[in-house]
Amino acid sequence: MIQRVVTRLLPLAVVLVIGCGGSETLPVTGTVKNKAGSAVAARQGGKVLFMPIEAGKAASGSVAADGTFTMMTETPGDGMKPGKYKVVLQLWKDYRAGTLAVPKEYGEAATTPLEATVDADNNHFDFVVEE
């Protein structure tokens, strides 16, 4: 009887262990500031997006008035997976008019000069951009 229970539960235990090992996320925070050290003048807020260079999920974070952000993958505060990312800034002076707070190149993964490697030793990023 015990052997039958162990035989049935062992595959489930293996699946759970393998599944849990691949879901590690790290808290990731940072700032977006201009060359003078001030928060970028994004009057209507904005977002920071970490777009995976290789396979993986993108993460996003809202930029506060002081330029700080905290990244999330699915729910606020859940962090993101380690990996290499292109960093996209969607910061607006006037969203309706389409006026950006940073140069247009920062707004697309293909053109942004910003990159980040997230791991246990690198989970806070301070980005300095032109306005």
Backbone as XML, in Angstrom:
<?xml version="1.0"?>
<chain id="A" units="angstrom">
  <residue number="1" name="MET">
    <atom name="N" x="0.823" y="-1.195" z="0.000"/>
    <atom name="CA" x="0.000" y="0.000" z="0.000"/>
    <atom name="C" x="0.871" y="1.266" z="0.000"/>
  </residue>
  <residue number="2" name="ILE">
    <atom name="N" x="1.849" y="1.336" z="0.911"/>
    <atom name="CA" x="2.724" y="2.518" z="0.982"/>
    <atom name="C" x="3.520" y="2.657" z="-0.308"/>
  </residue>
  <residue number="3" name="GLN">
    <atom name="N" x="3.997" y="1.543" z="-0.838"/>
    <atom name="CA" x="4.769" y="1.602" z="-2.068"/>
    <atom name="C" x="3.924" y="2.155" z="-3.218"/>
  </residue>
  <residue number="4" name="ARG">
    <atom name="N" x="2.662" y="1.800" z="-3.275"/>
    <atom name="CA" x="1.756" y="2.280" z="-4.313"/>
    <atom name="C" x="1.561" y="3.799" z="-4.187"/>
  </residue>
  <residue number="5" name="VAL">
    <atom name="N" x="1.403" y="4.313" z="-2.952"/>
    <atom name="CA" x="1.235" y="5.748" z="-2.720"/>
    <atom name="C" x="2.500" y="6.491" z="-3.130"/>
  </residue>
  <residue number="6" name="VAL">
    <atom name="N" x="3.665" y="5.984" z="-2.720"/>
    <atom name="CA" x="4.939" y="6.622" z="-3.076"/>
    <atom name="C" x="5.114" y="6.623" z="-4.592"/>
  </residue>
  <residue number="7" name="THR">
    <atom name="N" x="4.792" y="5.529" z="-5.246"/>
    <atom name="CA" x="4.930" y="5.425" z="-6.699"/>
    <atom name="C" x="4.051" y="6.453" z="-7.406"/>
  </residue>
  <residue number="8" name="ARG">
    <atom name="N" x="2.876" y="6.723" z="-6.865"/>
    <atom name="CA" x="1.973" y="7.688" z="-7.483"/>
    <atom name="C" x="2.369" y="9.127" z="-7.170"/>
  </residue>
  <residue number="9" name="LEU">
    <atom name="N" x="2.885" y="9.383" z="-5.987"/>
    <atom name="CA" x="3.226" y="10.753" z="-5.582"/>
    <atom name="C" x="4.603" y="11.203" z="-6.062"/>
  </residue>
  <residue number="10" name="LEU">
    <atom name="N" x="5.513" y="10.286" z="-6.300"/>
    <atom name="CA" x="6.862" y="10.655" z="-6.717"/>
    <atom name="C" x="6.879" y="11.474" z="-8.000"/>
  </residue>
  <residue number="11" name="PRO">
    <atom name="N" x="6.170" y="11.081" z="-9.057"/>
    <atom name="CA" x="6.173" y="11.928" z="-10.270"/>
    <atom name="C" x="5.624" y="13.335" z="-10.009"/>
  </residue>
  <residue number="12" name="LEU">
    <atom name="N" x="4.601" y="13.439" z="-9.169"/>
    <atom name="CA" x="4.043" y="14.741" z="-8.832"/>
    <atom name="C" x="5.071" y="15.591" z="-8.090"/>
  </residue>
  <residue number="13" name="ALA">
    <atom name="N" x="5.794" y="15.002" z="-7.167"/>
    <atom name="CA" x="6.823" y="15.727" z="-6.419"/>
    <atom name="C" x="7.917" y="16.227" z="-7.353"/>
  </residue>
  <residue number="14" name="VAL">
    <atom name="N" x="8.326" y="15.409" z="-8.308"/>
    <atom name="CA" x="9.358" y="15.814" z="-9.274"/>
    <atom name="C" x="8.874" y="16.997" z="-10.101"/>
  </residue>
  <residue number="15" name="VAL">
    <atom name="N" x="7.648" y="16.943" z="-10.566"/>
    <atom name="CA" x="7.087" y="18.049" z="-11.352"/>
    <atom name="C" x="7.045" y="19.327" z="-10.533"/>
  </residue>
  <residue number="16" name="LEU">
    <atom name="N" x="6.628" y="19.247" z="-9.287"/>
    <atom name="CA" x="6.566" y="20.432" z="-8.432"/>
    <atom name="C" x="7.937" y="21.017" z="-8.172"/>
  </residue>
  <residue number="17" name="VAL">
    <atom name="N" x="8.923" y="20.182" z="-7.920"/>
    <atom name="CA" x="10.276" y="20.683" z="-7.668"/>
    <atom name="C" x="10.847" y="21.338" z="-8.911"/>
  </residue>
  <residue number="18" name="ILE">
    <atom name="N" x="10.710" y="20.711" z="-10.059"/>
    <atom name="CA" x="11.222" y="21.295" z="-11.303"/>
    <atom name="C" x="10.472" y="22.572" z="-11.629"/>
  </residue>
  <residue number="19" name="GLY">
    <atom name="N" x="9.161" y="22.577" z="-11.475"/>
    <atom name="CA" x="8.357" y="23.764" z="-11.775"/>
    <atom name="C" x="8.694" y="24.927" z="-10.874"/>
  </residue>
  <residue number="20" name="CYS">
    <atom name="N" x="8.889" y="24.688" z="-9.599"/>
    <atom name="CA" x="9.191" y="25.763" z="-8.660"/>
    <atom name="C" x="10.573" y="26.330" z="-8.876"/>
  </residue>
  <residue number="21" name="GLY">
    <atom name="N" x="11.525" y="25.491" z="-9.275"/>
    <atom name="CA" x="12.882" y="25.965" z="-9.477"/>
    <atom name="C" x="12.985" y="26.968" z="-10.605"/>
  </residue>
  <residue number="22" name="GLY">
    <atom name="N" x="12.110" y="26.892" z="-11.599"/>
    <atom name="CA" x="12.177" y="27.781" z="-12.749"/>
    <atom name="C" x="11.420" y="29.078" z="-12.567"/>
  </residue>
  <residue number="23" name="SER">
    <atom name="N" x="10.785" y="29.274" z="-11.410"/>
    <atom name="CA" x="9.955" y="30.460" z="-11.257"/>
    <atom name="C" x="10.584" y="31.522" z="-10.356"/>
  </residue>
  <residue number="24" name="GLU">
    <atom name="N" x="11.884" y="31.442" z="-10.123"/>
    <atom name="CA" x="12.564" y="32.398" z="-9.256"/>
    <atom name="C" x="12.457" y="33.810" z="-9.820"/>
  </residue>
  <residue number="25" name="THR">
    <atom name="N" x="12.008" y="34.715" z="-8.984"/>
    <atom name="CA" x="11.989" y="36.124" z="-9.373"/>
    <atom name="C" x="12.772" y="36.922" z="-8.339"/>
  </residue>
  <residue number="26" name="LEU">
    <atom name="N" x="13.246" y="38.069" z="-8.771"/>
    <atom name="CA" x="14.016" y="38.945" z="-7.902"/>
    <atom name="C" x="13.340" y="40.305" z="-7.839"/>
  </residue>
  <residue number="27" name="PRO">
    <atom name="N" x="13.393" y="40.968" z="-6.690"/>
    <atom name="CA" x="12.894" y="42.342" z="-6.644"/>
    <atom name="C" x="13.861" y="43.226" z="-7.430"/>
  </residue>
  <residue number="28" name="VAL">
    <atom name="N" x="13.324" y="44.066" z="-8.290"/>
    <atom name="CA" x="14.156" y="44.954" z="-9.104"/>
    <atom name="C" x="13.628" y="46.374" z="-8.968"/>
  </residue>
  <residue number="29" name="THR">
    <atom name="N" x="14.527" y="47.293" z="-8.638"/>
    <atom name="CA" x="14.175" y="48.700" z="-8.456"/>
    <atom name="C" x="15.176" y="49.562" z="-9.210"/>
  </residue>
  <residue number="30" name="GLY">
    <atom name="N" x="14.884" y="50.855" z="-9.251"/>
    <atom name="CA" x="15.834" y="51.757" z="-9.884"/>
    <atom name="C" x="15.318" y="53.171" z="-9.974"/>
  </residue>
  <residue number="31" name="THR">
    <atom name="N" x="16.072" y="53.979" z="-10.720"/>
    <atom name="CA" x="15.706" y="55.371" z="-10.957"/>
    <atom name="C" x="15.945" y="55.724" z="-12.416"/>
  </residue>
  <residue number="32" name="VAL">
    <atom name="N" x="15.204" y="56.722" z="-12.872"/>
    <atom name="CA" x="15.428" y="57.325" z="-14.188"/>
    <atom name="C" x="15.625" y="58.811" z="-13.930"/>
  </residue>
  <residue number="33" name="LYS">
    <atom name="N" x="16.834" y="59.288" z="-14.234"/>
    <atom name="CA" x="17.143" y="60.697" z="-13.993"/>
    <atom name="C" x="17.845" y="61.298" z="-15.196"/>
  </residue>
  <residue number="34" name="ASN">
    <atom name="N" x="17.850" y="62.632" z="-15.244"/>
    <atom name="CA" x="18.554" y="63.318" z="-16.317"/>
    <atom name="C" x="20.015" y="63.507" z="-15.910"/>
  </residue>
  <residue number="35" name="LYS">
    <atom name="N" x="20.804" y="64.094" z="-16.803"/>
    <atom name="CA" x="22.237" y="64.251" z="-16.540"/>
    <atom name="C" x="22.534" y="65.158" z="-15.352"/>
  </residue>
  <residue number="36" name="ALA">
    <atom name="N" x="21.603" y="66.018" z="-14.987"/>
    <atom name="CA" x="21.780" y="66.899" z="-13.837"/>
    <atom name="C" x="21.464" y="66.182" z="-12.520"/>
  </residue>
  <residue number="37" name="GLY">
    <atom name="N" x="20.939" y="64.957" z="-12.603"/>
    <atom name="CA" x="20.626" y="64.192" z="-11.404"/>
    <atom name="C" x="19.203" y="64.344" z="-10.911"/>
  </residue>
  <residue number="38" name="SER">
    <atom name="N" x="18.380" y="65.049" z="-11.681"/>
    <atom name="CA" x="16.971" y="65.235" z="-11.315"/>
    <atom name="C" x="16.108" y="64.195" z="-12.008"/>
  </residue>
  <residue number="39" name="ALA">
    <atom name="N" x="14.942" y="63.961" z="-11.445"/>
    <atom name="CA" x="13.985" y="63.063" z="-12.095"/>
    <atom name="C" x="13.610" y="63.633" z="-13.455"/>
  </residue>
  <residue number="40" name="VAL">
    <atom name="N" x="13.420" y="62.762" z="-14.428"/>
    <atom name="CA" x="12.999" y="63.202" z="-15.759"/>
    <atom name="C" x="11.627" y="63.850" z="-15.637"/>
  </residue>
  <residue number="41" name="ALA">
    <atom name="N" x="11.456" y="64.984" z="-16.300"/>
    <atom name="CA" x="10.213" y="65.761" z="-16.199"/>
    <atom name="C" x="9.089" y="65.105" z="-16.996"/>
  </residue>
  <residue number="42" name="ALA">
    <atom name="N" x="8.606" y="63.992" z="-16.495"/>
    <atom name="CA" x="7.496" y="63.285" z="-17.132"/>
    <atom name="C" x="6.229" y="63.667" z="-16.386"/>
  </residue>
  <residue number="43" name="ARG">
    <atom name="N" x="5.599" y="64.723" z="-16.835"/>
    <atom name="CA" x="4.426" y="65.253" z="-16.135"/>
    <atom name="C" x="3.279" y="64.261" z="-16.048"/>
  </residue>
  <residue number="44" name="GLN">
    <atom name="N" x="3.171" y="63.418" z="-17.051"/>
    <atom name="CA" x="2.061" y="62.467" z="-17.048"/>
    <atom name="C" x="2.550" y="61.052" z="-16.783"/>
  </residue>
  <residue number="45" name="GLY">
    <atom name="N" x="3.631" y="60.962" z="-16.010"/>
    <atom name="CA" x="4.132" y="59.650" z="-15.599"/>
    <atom name="C" x="4.721" y="58.857" z="-16.741"/>
  </residue>
  <residue number="46" name="GLY">
    <atom name="N" x="4.790" y="57.600" z="-16.536"/>
    <atom name="CA" x="5.322" y="56.728" z="-17.556"/>
    <atom name="C" x="5.717" y="55.380" z="-16.986"/>
  </residue>
  <residue number="47" name="LYS">
    <atom name="N" x="6.346" y="54.610" z="-17.841"/>
    <atom name="CA" x="6.728" y="53.243" z="-17.490"/>
    <atom name="C" x="8.153" y="52.955" z="-17.930"/>
  </residue>
  <residue number="48" name="VAL">
    <atom name="N" x="8.759" y="52.020" z="-17.203"/>
    <atom name="CA" x="10.012" y="51.401" z="-17.593"/>
    <atom name="C" x="9.656" y="49.973" z="-17.961"/>
  </residue>
  <residue number="49" name="LEU">
    <atom name="N" x="10.128" y="49.520" z="-19.109"/>
    <atom name="CA" x="9.880" y="48.146" z="-19.549"/>
    <atom name="C" x="11.214" y="47.434" z="-19.714"/>
  </residue>
  <residue number="50" name="PHE">
    <atom name="N" x="11.337" y="46.255" z="-19.154"/>
    <atom name="CA" x="12.498" y="45.405" z="-19.364"/>
    <atom name="C" x="12.044" y="44.332" z="-20.352"/>
  </residue>
  <residue number="51" name="MET">
    <atom name="N" x="12.566" y="44.397" z="-21.579"/>
    <atom name="CA" x="12.201" y="43.465" z="-22.637"/>
    <atom name="C" x="13.303" y="42.406" z="-22.758"/>
  </residue>
  <residue number="52" name="PRO">
    <atom name="N" x="12.964" y="41.116" z="-22.614"/>
    <atom name="CA" x="14.003" y="40.079" z="-22.636"/>
    <atom name="C" x="14.743" y="40.021" z="-23.974"/>
  </residue>
  <residue number="53" name="ILE">
    <atom name="N" x="16.063" y="39.947" z="-23.900"/>
    <atom name="CA" x="16.875" y="39.813" z="-25.110"/>
    <atom name="C" x="16.763" y="38.388" z="-25.625"/>
  </residue>
  <residue number="54" name="GLU">
    <atom name="N" x="16.709" y="37.444" z="-24.709"/>
    <atom name="CA" x="16.524" y="36.044" z="-25.062"/>
    <atom name="C" x="15.089" y="35.680" z="-24.683"/>
  </residue>
  <residue number="55" name="ALA">
    <atom name="N" x="14.805" y="34.424" z="-24.503"/>
    <atom name="CA" x="13.456" y="34.003" z="-24.125"/>
    <atom name="C" x="13.114" y="34.507" z="-22.731"/>
  </residue>
  <residue number="56" name="GLY">
    <atom name="N" x="11.838" y="34.743" z="-22.481"/>
    <atom name="CA" x="11.401" y="35.162" z="-21.160"/>
    <atom name="C" x="10.260" y="36.147" z="-21.245"/>
  </residue>
  <residue number="57" name="LYS">
    <atom name="N" x="9.808" y="36.563" z="-20.081"/>
    <atom name="CA" x="8.698" y="37.503" z="-19.977"/>
    <atom name="C" x="9.215" y="38.911" z="-19.764"/>
  </residue>
  <residue number="58" name="ALA">
    <atom name="N" x="8.510" y="39.851" z="-20.343"/>
    <atom name="CA" x="8.816" y="41.259" z="-20.110"/>
    <atom name="C" x="8.318" y="41.644" z="-18.722"/>
  </residue>
  <residue number="59" name="ALA">
    <atom name="N" x="8.917" y="42.700" z="-18.171"/>
    <atom name="CA" x="8.494" y="43.228" z="-16.879"/>
    <atom name="C" x="8.314" y="44.734" z="-17.035"/>
  </residue>
  <residue number="60" name="SER">
    <atom name="N" x="7.505" y="45.326" z="-16.164"/>
    <atom name="CA" x="7.269" y="46.764" z="-16.251"/>
    <atom name="C" x="7.230" y="47.375" z="-14.863"/>
  </residue>
  <residue number="61" name="GLY">
    <atom name="N" x="7.421" y="48.686" z="-14.839"/>
    <atom name="CA" x="7.335" y="49.419" z="-13.589"/>
    <atom name="C" x="6.895" y="50.840" z="-13.852"/>
  </residue>
  <residue number="62" name="SER">
    <atom name="N" x="6.008" y="51.352" z="-13.032"/>
    <atom name="CA" x="5.574" y="52.746" z="-13.147"/>
    <atom name="C" x="6.650" y="53.644" z="-12.557"/>
  </residue>
  <residue number="63" name="VAL">
    <atom name="N" x="6.892" y="54.763" z="-13.226"/>
    <atom name="CA" x="7.886" y="55.716" z="-12.754"/>
    <atom name="C" x="7.194" y="56.775" z="-11.902"/>
  </residue>
  <residue number="64" name="ALA">
    <atom name="N" x="7.645" y="56.908" z="-10.659"/>
    <atom name="CA" x="7.083" y="57.897" z="-9.733"/>
    <atom name="C" x="7.641" y="59.284" z="-10.055"/>
  </residue>
  <residue number="65" name="ALA">
    <atom name="N" x="7.072" y="60.301" z="-9.446"/>
    <atom name="CA" x="7.491" y="61.682" z="-9.681"/>
    <atom name="C" x="8.958" y="61.916" z="-9.352"/>
  </residue>
  <residue number="66" name="ASP">
    <atom name="N" x="9.503" y="61.145" z="-8.413"/>
    <atom name="CA" x="10.912" y="61.312" z="-8.048"/>
    <atom name="C" x="11.851" y="60.474" z="-8.914"/>
  </residue>
  <residue number="67" name="GLY">
    <atom name="N" x="11.305" y="59.799" z="-9.940"/>
    <atom name="CA" x="12.113" y="59.012" z="-10.874"/>
    <atom name="C" x="12.335" y="57.571" z="-10.467"/>
  </residue>
  <residue number="68" name="THR">
    <atom name="N" x="11.791" y="57.142" z="-9.343"/>
    <atom name="CA" x="11.986" y="55.766" z="-8.894"/>
    <atom name="C" x="10.975" y="54.822" z="-9.546"/>
  </residue>
  <residue number="69" name="PHE">
    <atom name="N" x="11.364" y="53.556" z="-9.632"/>
    <atom name="CA" x="10.453" y="52.529" z="-10.148"/>
    <atom name="C" x="10.730" y="51.203" z="-9.458"/>
  </residue>
  <residue number="70" name="THR">
    <atom name="N" x="9.706" y="50.343" z="-9.422"/>
    <atom name="CA" x="9.798" y="48.974" z="-8.930"/>
    <atom name="C" x="9.181" y="48.084" z="-9.991"/>
  </residue>
  <residue number="71" name="MET">
    <atom name="N" x="9.931" y="47.077" z="-10.417"/>
    <atom name="CA" x="9.491" y="46.234" z="-11.516"/>
    <atom name="C" x="8.535" y="45.138" z="-11.062"/>
  </residue>
  <residue number="72" name="MET">
    <atom name="N" x="7.651" y="44.753" z="-11.991"/>
    <atom name="CA" x="6.714" y="43.659" z="-11.773"/>
    <atom name="C" x="6.550" y="42.870" z="-13.064"/>
  </residue>
  <residue number="73" name="THR">
    <atom name="N" x="6.220" y="41.592" z="-12.914"/>
    <atom name="CA" x="5.969" y="40.746" z="-14.077"/>
    <atom name="C" x="4.473" y="40.522" z="-14.251"/>
  </residue>
  <residue number="74" name="GLU">
    <atom name="N" x="3.797" y="40.132" z="-13.176"/>
    <atom name="CA" x="2.359" y="39.875" z="-13.261"/>
    <atom name="C" x="1.550" y="40.671" z="-12.253"/>
  </residue>
  <residue number="75" name="THR">
    <atom name="N" x="2.064" y="40.796" z="-11.039"/>
    <atom name="CA" x="1.365" y="41.548" z="-10.006"/>
    <atom name="C" x="2.339" y="42.513" z="-9.333"/>
  </residue>
  <residue number="76" name="PRO">
    <atom name="N" x="1.855" y="43.646" z="-8.844"/>
    <atom name="CA" x="2.748" y="44.622" z="-8.222"/>
    <atom name="C" x="3.633" y="43.996" z="-7.138"/>
  </residue>
  <residue number="77" name="GLY">
    <atom name="N" x="4.936" y="44.279" z="-7.260"/>
    <atom name="CA" x="5.889" y="43.810" z="-6.269"/>
    <atom name="C" x="6.397" y="42.394" z="-6.462"/>
  </residue>
  <residue number="78" name="ASP">
    <atom name="N" x="5.959" y="41.691" z="-7.535"/>
    <atom name="CA" x="6.403" y="40.306" z="-7.698"/>
    <atom name="C" x="7.791" y="40.180" z="-8.304"/>
  </residue>
  <residue number="79" name="GLY">
    <atom name="N" x="8.394" y="41.279" z="-8.743"/>
    <atom name="CA" x="9.748" y="41.228" z="-9.288"/>
    <atom name="C" x="9.795" y="40.675" z="-10.698"/>
  </residue>
  <residue number="80" name="MET">
    <atom name="N" x="10.969" y="40.156" z="-11.053"/>
    <atom name="CA" x="11.159" y="39.629" z="-12.401"/>
    <atom name="C" x="12.246" y="38.568" z="-12.403"/>
  </residue>
  <residue number="81" name="LYS">
    <atom name="N" x="12.291" y="37.808" z="-13.480"/>
    <atom name="CA" x="13.263" y="36.727" z="-13.600"/>
    <atom name="C" x="14.637" y="37.272" z="-13.969"/>
  </residue>
  <residue number="82" name="PRO">
    <atom name="N" x="15.696" y="36.596" z="-13.518"/>
    <atom name="CA" x="17.036" y="36.978" z="-13.935"/>
    <atom name="C" x="17.186" y="36.832" z="-15.449"/>
  </residue>
  <residue number="83" name="GLY">
    <atom name="N" x="18.044" y="37.638" z="-16.040"/>
    <atom name="CA" x="18.300" y="37.558" z="-17.471"/>
    <atom name="C" x="18.813" y="38.873" z="-18.021"/>
  </residue>
  <residue number="84" name="LYS">
    <atom name="N" x="19.006" y="38.901" z="-19.346"/>
    <atom name="CA" x="19.472" y="40.100" z="-20.037"/>
    <atom name="C" x="18.277" y="40.772" z="-20.702"/>
  </residue>
  <residue number="85" name="TYR">
    <atom name="N" x="18.204" y="42.094" z="-20.540"/>
    <atom name="CA" x="17.053" y="42.850" z="-21.012"/>
    <atom name="C" x="17.464" y="44.131" z="-21.744"/>
  </residue>
  <residue number="86" name="LYS">
    <atom name="N" x="16.663" y="44.525" z="-22.719"/>
    <atom name="CA" x="16.709" y="45.871" z="-23.289"/>
    <atom name="C" x="15.743" y="46.687" z="-22.437"/>
  </residue>
  <residue number="87" name="VAL">
    <atom name="N" x="16.133" y="47.910" z="-22.108"/>
    <atom name="CA" x="15.317" y="48.740" z="-21.236"/>
    <atom name="C" x="14.655" y="49.840" z="-22.070"/>
  </residue>
  <residue number="88" name="VAL">
    <atom name="N" x="13.338" y="49.847" z="-22.053"/>
    <atom name="CA" x="12.535" y="50.790" z="-22.831"/>
    <atom name="C" x="11.897" y="51.787" z="-21.862"/>
  </residue>
  <residue number="89" name="LEU">
    <atom name="N" x="11.966" y="53.063" z="-22.217"/>
    <atom name="CA" x="11.361" y="54.110" z="-21.394"/>
    <atom name="C" x="10.184" y="54.726" z="-22.138"/>
  </residue>
  <residue number="90" name="GLN">
    <atom name="N" x="9.025" y="54.657" z="-21.532"/>
    <atom name="CA" x="7.832" y="55.297" z="-22.076"/>
    <atom name="C" x="7.437" y="56.403" z="-21.110"/>
  </residue>
  <residue number="91" name="LEU">
    <atom name="N" x="8.100" y="57.551" z="-21.262"/>
    <atom name="CA" x="7.894" y="58.694" z="-20.380"/>
    <atom name="C" x="7.333" y="59.846" z="-21.187"/>
  </residue>
  <residue number="92" name="TRP">
    <atom name="N" x="6.236" y="60.428" z="-20.711"/>
    <atom name="CA" x="5.505" y="61.446" z="-21.465"/>
    <atom name="C" x="5.472" y="62.789" z="-20.758"/>
  </residue>
  <residue number="93" name="LYS">
    <atom name="N" x="5.691" y="63.841" z="-21.523"/>
    <atom name="CA" x="5.393" y="65.193" z="-21.034"/>
    <atom name="C" x="3.909" y="65.450" z="-21.236"/>
  </residue>
  <residue number="94" name="ASP">
    <atom name="N" x="3.396" y="65.002" z="-22.402"/>
    <atom name="CA" x="1.976" y="65.154" z="-22.718"/>
    <atom name="C" x="1.563" y="63.949" z="-23.559"/>
  </residue>
  <residue number="95" name="TYR">
    <atom name="N" x="0.895" y="62.995" z="-22.934"/>
    <atom name="CA" x="0.523" y="61.753" z="-23.612"/>
    <atom name="C" x="-0.410" y="62.006" z="-24.793"/>
  </residue>
  <residue number="96" name="ARG">
    <atom name="N" x="-1.425" y="62.832" z="-24.594"/>
    <atom name="CA" x="-2.412" y="63.091" z="-25.663"/>
    <atom name="C" x="-1.777" y="63.749" z="-26.876"/>
  </residue>
  <residue number="97" name="ALA">
    <atom name="N" x="-0.840" y="64.642" z="-26.644"/>
    <atom name="CA" x="-0.172" y="65.315" z="-27.756"/>
    <atom name="C" x="0.980" y="64.482" z="-28.316"/>
  </residue>
  <residue number="98" name="GLY">
    <atom name="N" x="1.322" y="63.411" z="-27.618"/>
    <atom name="CA" x="2.419" y="62.558" z="-28.077"/>
    <atom name="C" x="3.797" y="63.148" z="-27.811"/>
  </residue>
  <residue number="99" name="THR">
    <atom name="N" x="3.905" y="64.042" z="-26.829"/>
    <atom name="CA" x="5.181" y="64.678" z="-26.513"/>
    <atom name="C" x="5.932" y="63.829" z="-25.490"/>
  </residue>
  <residue number="100" name="LEU">
    <atom name="N" x="7.072" y="63.319" z="-25.916"/>
    <atom name="CA" x="7.885" y="62.475" z="-25.051"/>
    <atom name="C" x="8.749" y="63.300" z="-24.109"/>
  </residue>
  <residue number="101" name="ALA">
    <atom name="N" x="9.090" y="62.723" z="-22.969"/>
    <atom name="CA" x="9.979" y="63.379" z="-22.010"/>
    <atom name="C" x="11.439" y="62.987" z="-22.245"/>
  </residue>
  <residue number="102" name="VAL">
    <atom name="N" x="11.673" y="61.970" z="-23.065"/>
    <atom name="CA" x="13.018" y="61.501" z="-23.405"/>
    <atom name="C" x="13.090" y="61.316" z="-24.917"/>
  </residue>
  <residue number="103" name="PRO">
    <atom name="N" x="14.299" y="61.268" z="-25.484"/>
    <atom name="CA" x="14.401" y="61.041" z="-26.923"/>
    <atom name="C" x="13.694" y="59.756" z="-27.369"/>
  </residue>
  <residue number="104" name="LYS">
    <atom name="N" x="13.168" y="59.792" z="-28.572"/>
    <atom name="CA" x="12.362" y="58.704" z="-29.128"/>
    <atom name="C" x="13.085" y="57.354" z="-29.126"/>
  </residue>
  <residue number="105" name="GLU">
    <atom name="N" x="14.404" y="57.359" z="-29.279"/>
    <atom name="CA" x="15.163" y="56.105" z="-29.335"/>
    <atom name="C" x="14.979" y="55.248" z="-28.075"/>
  </residue>
  <residue number="106" name="TYR">
    <atom name="N" x="14.708" y="55.872" z="-26.931"/>
    <atom name="CA" x="14.511" y="55.119" z="-25.694"/>
    <atom name="C" x="13.176" y="54.376" z="-25.657"/>
  </residue>
  <residue number="107" name="GLY">
    <atom name="N" x="12.278" y="54.690" z="-26.554"/>
    <atom name="CA" x="10.926" y="54.148" z="-26.526"/>
    <atom name="C" x="10.708" y="52.837" z="-27.245"/>
  </residue>
  <residue number="108" name="GLU">
    <atom name="N" x="11.736" y="52.285" z="-27.869"/>
    <atom name="CA" x="11.597" y="51.027" z="-28.605"/>
    <atom name="C" x="12.741" y="50.083" z="-28.244"/>
  </residue>
  <residue number="109" name="ALA">
    <atom name="N" x="12.455" y="48.797" z="-28.115"/>
    <atom name="CA" x="13.491" y="47.816" z="-27.780"/>
    <atom name="C" x="14.579" y="47.759" z="-28.855"/>
  </residue>
  <residue number="110" name="ALA">
    <atom name="N" x="14.209" y="47.981" z="-30.107"/>
    <atom name="CA" x="15.180" y="47.899" z="-31.197"/>
    <atom name="C" x="16.165" y="49.071" z="-31.213"/>
  </residue>
  <residue number="111" name="THR">
    <atom name="N" x="15.800" y="50.196" z="-30.598"/>
    <atom name="CA" x="16.647" y="51.382" z="-30.688"/>
    <atom name="C" x="17.188" y="51.892" z="-29.349"/>
  </residue>
  <residue number="112" name="THR">
    <atom name="N" x="16.673" y="51.403" z="-28.242"/>
    <atom name="CA" x="17.139" y="51.907" z="-26.948"/>
    <atom name="C" x="18.601" y="51.533" z="-26.711"/>
  </residue>
  <residue number="113" name="PRO">
    <atom name="N" x="19.393" y="52.469" z="-26.206"/>
    <atom name="CA" x="20.777" y="52.145" z="-25.873"/>
    <atom name="C" x="20.903" y="51.495" z="-24.483"/>
  </residue>
  <residue number="114" name="LEU">
    <atom name="N" x="19.795" y="51.411" z="-23.759"/>
    <atom name="CA" x="19.837" y="50.907" z="-22.384"/>
    <atom name="C" x="19.657" y="49.396" z="-22.332"/>
  </residue>
  <residue number="115" name="GLU">
    <atom name="N" x="20.518" y="48.750" z="-21.561"/>
    <atom name="CA" x="20.421" y="47.316" z="-21.320"/>
    <atom name="C" x="20.652" y="47.055" z="-19.839"/>
  </residue>
  <residue number="116" name="ALA">
    <atom name="N" x="20.155" y="45.933" z="-19.363"/>
    <atom name="CA" x="20.349" y="45.551" z="-17.963"/>
    <atom name="C" x="20.450" y="44.034" z="-17.871"/>
  </residue>
  <residue number="117" name="THR">
    <atom name="N" x="21.355" y="43.575" z="-17.030"/>
    <atom name="CA" x="21.449" y="42.155" z="-16.705"/>
    <atom name="C" x="21.005" y="42.005" z="-15.261"/>
  </residue>
  <residue number="118" name="VAL">
    <atom name="N" x="19.889" y="41.317" z="-15.085"/>
    <atom name="CA" x="19.305" y="41.117" z="-13.761"/>
    <atom name="C" x="19.794" y="39.793" z="-13.200"/>
  </residue>
  <residue number="119" name="ASP">
    <atom name="N" x="20.366" y="39.850" z="-11.996"/>
    <atom name="CA" x="20.734" y="38.644" z="-11.268"/>
    <atom name="C" x="20.759" y="38.986" z="-9.776"/>
  </residue>
  <residue number="120" name="ALA">
    <atom name="N" x="21.137" y="38.039" z="-8.950"/>
    <atom name="CA" x="21.103" y="38.253" z="-7.502"/>
    <atom name="C" x="21.996" y="39.416" z="-7.067"/>
  </residue>
  <residue number="121" name="ASP">
    <atom name="N" x="23.068" y="39.692" z="-7.814"/>
    <atom name="CA" x="23.984" y="40.777" z="-7.471"/>
    <atom name="C" x="23.636" y="42.092" z="-8.152"/>
  </residue>
  <residue number="122" name="ASN">
    <atom name="N" x="22.768" y="42.065" z="-9.148"/>
    <atom name="CA" x="22.402" y="43.255" z="-9.919"/>
    <atom name="C" x="20.891" y="43.353" z="-10.025"/>
  </residue>
  <residue number="123" name="ASN">
    <atom name="N" x="20.285" y="44.056" z="-9.068"/>
    <atom name="CA" x="18.828" y="44.197" z="-9.112"/>
    <atom name="C" x="18.374" y="45.625" z="-8.783"/>
  </residue>
  <residue number="124" name="HIS">
    <atom name="N" x="19.316" y="46.571" z="-8.839"/>
    <atom name="CA" x="18.981" y="47.996" z="-8.734"/>
    <atom name="C" x="19.714" y="48.705" z="-9.867"/>
  </residue>
  <residue number="125" name="PHE">
    <atom name="N" x="18.957" y="49.497" z="-10.637"/>
    <atom name="CA" x="19.525" y="50.163" z="-11.807"/>
    <atom name="C" x="19.205" y="51.647" z="-11.785"/>
  </residue>
  <residue number="126" name="ASP">
    <atom name="N" x="20.228" y="52.470" z="-12.003"/>
    <atom name="CA" x="20.070" y="53.911" z="-12.092"/>
    <atom name="C" x="20.379" y="54.317" z="-13.536"/>
  </residue>
  <residue number="127" name="PHE">
    <atom name="N" x="19.340" y="54.727" z="-14.261"/>
    <atom name="CA" x="19.498" y="55.111" z="-15.658"/>
    <atom name="C" x="19.575" y="56.633" z="-15.766"/>
  </residue>
  <residue number="128" name="VAL">
    <atom name="N" x="20.576" y="57.105" z="-16.501"/>
    <atom name="CA" x="20.743" y="58.528" z="-16.761"/>
    <atom name="C" x="20.465" y="58.734" z="-18.245"/>
  </residue>
  <residue number="129" name="VAL">
    <atom name="N" x="19.486" y="59.613" z="-18.537"/>
    <atom name="CA" x="19.065" y="59.830" z="-19.929"/>
    <atom name="C" x="19.021" y="61.311" z="-20.251"/>
  </residue>
  <residue number="130" name="GLU">
    <atom name="N" x="18.994" y="61.606" z="-21.537"/>
    <atom name="CA" x="18.833" y="62.985" z="-21.992"/>
    <atom name="C" x="17.362" y="63.316" z="-22.060"/>
  </residue>
  <residue number="131" name="GLU">
    <atom name="N" x="17.061" y="64.589" z="-21.867"/>
    <atom name="CA" x="15.664" y="65.020" z="-21.985"/>
    <atom name="C" x="15.487" y="65.773" z="-23.276"/>
  </residue>
</chain>
